[in-house]
Amino acid sequence: MIKPKRLKPGDTIAIVSLSWGGLGDPELLHKYEIAKKRLTEDFQLNVVTMPHALSGSDFIEAHPELRAKDLMDAFCNPDIDGIFSAIGGDDSIRILPYVDKGVFKAHPKVFMGYSDTTITHFMLYQAGLISFYGPSIMCEFGEYVQMLPYTANAVEKMLFEATKDFKIISSPEWSDEYIPWCEANQNVPRKMKPEAHGYELLQGEGRVKGHLLGGCIDVFTMCIGTSIWPDLSAWEGALLFIETSEDKPSPDFVKYVLRNLATQGIFDVINGIIVGKPQGEIYYKDYQEVLTKVVGREAGRPDLPILYNVNIGHAFPTGILPYGIQAEINCNAKTLTLLENATV
């Protein structure tokens, strides 16, 4: 796997809208302005916005080819050091016919996003480039009042520093508060509460290692069977990470997707599973029961470690996981540690 160059103050970040185009809608442009200011002032990064990223949700939906062009152009531009996704959505899969994956390999650089951006991460993984499952422009960088400290620290550690032997810890606090996106709420801070669970081990023992591979489980159904879905050899020895979206899919939906993964033979070849904190802790216990039922009993893998309640994806706050990087789950200590640097 090719590791991108580590970010440093003064580098340039490009913003792309690869799925939903709300970043450019008039009533939401203030989120863009908040994020741009935060990237500039808090992280000392220059910000450029690709030509179609602010074209609005209607235009973005109608033109997947231009979304893909923005992505290709951002990778090809030598003056751009990293690329951040505006937000997820449900439409990234439509850029696939217009993407040249050879561009990623020829011009490696930091790429970050989550949710529906899982689609782009799978493209990058197939091209052999490390990418980062982490904060988006509208949600985390555009957070009202301040970027949540856990997330801001993850950006600093993962993108600007060496990550070898870095322990990804549980956030000491979390939030289930929904604050509607509107300019009137810009000064409304998110209410936080103490984390009651921390990381939970659903099954397994000892230490297991593997490369990180996964994403938003809701999005898996869009790409299973396409050219970018990792074949069984890609899952060999992996630590599968999964999380659920803001749609809060039912336990039955999660069960069906897990059964599909089991039928593909994925649970037979991976070394462990990392599960994100469900947004708002909705279905918190239900998802646990589904995981142990499908993985432990139906798939016959009660030995397969499952680390639960990790701050990734749609959790508030969220952290970052780098695709393709070797990591370790220590079941006894309930820890998750990166074993190598994600950048060079």
Secondary structure, DSSP 4 states (H G I P E B T S, - for coil): -BPPPPP-TT-EEEEE-SS--GGGSGGGHHHHHHHHHHHHHTS--EEEE-TTTTS-HHHHHH-HHHHHHHHHHHHH-TT--EEEES---S-GGGGGGG--HHHHHHS--EEEE-GGGHHHHHHHHHHTB--EE---IIIIIT-SSS--HHHHHHHHHHHHS--TT-B-PPPSEE-------SGGGTT-PPP-EE-SS-SEEEE--SEEEEEEEEEEHHHHHHHTTSTTS--HHHHTT-EEEEE--TT---HHHHHHHHHHHHHHTHHHH-SEEEEEPPGGGTTHHHHHHHHIIIIIIISS-TTS-EEEEE--TTSSS---EETT-EEEEETTTTEEEE-S-S--
